[in-house]
Amino acid sequence: MNKLLINLSLLLISTASFAEYAFSVSEALQLPPFCRGLSIQNFQADAKKLKKNIRVPGQHTQHFCHGMKSILRRNYDTAVSEFEYVETHSTKKHALIPATHLYKAEALGKLGKISAALNEYNKAIKLKKKYPQAYSRLANFYLSLNQKR
């Protein structure tokens, strides 16, 4: 009987924890469209209707999407961890690697880690030379620091 109560308690705790991990409606609407192609468990109950059967680009895309969600929630340490997971567990040819560096830079900048953020912006640009969003965000980051380079 005690084992049953312990297992039931663990199940309830893990279900509640996963609900916090899952996307809400407003978050799902702000994420890249391919994030709606993740498995249904990645959506809170009210957001399940937004799930679509679309192709998800590459490996570990759920971590990229949850990194983006963490930025929306202003959980920048979690965002950095999610993006690092994508970097370390994906092949170098993964289509989202430049974007992973870009959004990791955004999160690092919000954490006040200027040097690390600049390094990530430059990695994104090095990986994808024609990446106007990365150049623009890097310029805006410099402006936020009151520096021009």
LINZI-V381039 format. One record per residue. N is the residue number from 1. RES is the residue in one small letter. PHI is phi in whole degrees, 0 to 359 (* if undefined). BURIAL is b if it has 16 or more other ideal C-beta (glycine too) atoms within 10 Angstrom, else e. Layout:
N_RES_PHI_BURIAL ; N_RES_PHI_BURIAL
This chain:
1_m_*_e ; 2_n_296_e ; 3_k_297_e ; 4_l_297_e ; 5_l_295_e ; 6_i_295_e ; 7_n_297_e ; 8_l_295_e ; 9_s_297_e ; 10_l_298_e ; 11_l_297_e ; 12_l_295_e ; 13_i_295_e ; 14_s_292_e ; 15_t_294_e ; 16_a_295_e ; 17_s_296_e ; 18_f_292_e ; 19_a_299_e ; 20_e_291_e ; 21_y_286_e ; 22_a_287_b ; 23_f_282_b ; 24_s_272_b ; 25_v_301_e ; 26_s_296_e ; 27_e_292_b ; 28_a_301_b ; 29_l_288_e ; 30_q_264_e ; 31_l_275_b ; 32_p_304_e ; 33_p_307_e ; 34_f_294_b ; 35_c_295_b ; 36_r_285_b ; 37_g_271_b ; 38_l_291_b ; 39_s_296_e ; 40_i_300_e ; 41_q_294_e ; 42_n_278_b ; 43_f_243_b ; 44_q_293_b ; 45_a_308_e ; 46_d_288_e ; 47_a_259_b ; 48_k_302_e ; 49_k_293_e ; 50_l_275_b ; 51_k_300_b ; 52_k_233_e ; 53_n_267_e ; 54_i_234_e ; 55_r_290_e ; 56_v_259_b ; 57_p_285_e ; 58_g_78_b ; 59_q_275_e ; 60_h_58_b ; 61_t_298_b ; 62_q_300_b ; 63_h_290_b ; 64_f_298_b ; 65_c_297_b ; 66_h_288_b ; 67_g_295_b ; 68_m_297_b ; 69_k_298_b ; 70_s_295_b ; 71_i_296_b ; 72_l_302_e ; 73_r_276_e ; 74_r_64_e ; 75_n_262_b ; 76_y_292_b ; 77_d_298_e ; 78_t_295_b ; 79_a_301_b ; 80_v_301_b ; 81_s_298_b ; 82_e_297_b ; 83_f_293_b ; 84_e_295_e ; 85_y_299_b ; 86_v_300_b ; 87_e_301_b ; 88_t_277_e ; 89_h_251_e ; 90_s_251_b ; 91_t_288_e ; 92_k_294_e ; 93_k_269_e ; 94_h_303_b ; 95_a_299_e ; 96_l_268_b ; 97_i_298_b ; 98_p_301_b ; 99_a_293_b ; 100_t_300_b ; 101_h_294_b ; 102_l_298_b ; 103_y_284_b ; 104_k_295_b ; 105_a_300_b ; 106_e_301_b ; 107_a_295_b ; 108_l_298_b ; 109_g_299_b ; 110_k_295_e ; 111_l_276_e ; 112_g_81_e ; 113_k_267_b ; 114_i_298_e ; 115_s_299_e ; 116_a_296_b ; 117_a_297_b ; 118_l_300_b ; 119_n_299_e ; 120_e_291_b ; 121_y_302_b ; 122_n_293_e ; 123_k_296_b ; 124_a_300_b ; 125_i_292_b ; 126_k_296_e ; 127_l_285_b ; 128_k_221_b ; 129_k_302_e ; 130_k_263_e ; 131_y_224_b ; 132_p_304_e ; 133_q_298_e ; 134_a_292_b ; 135_y_298_e ; 136_s_296_e ; 137_r_291_b ; 138_l_296_b ; 139_a_299_e ; 140_n_296_e ; 141_f_295_b ; 142_y_300_e ; 143_l_298_e ; 144_s_294_e ; 145_l_268_e ; 146_n_62_e ; 147_q_236_e ; 148_k_232_e ; 149_r_220_e
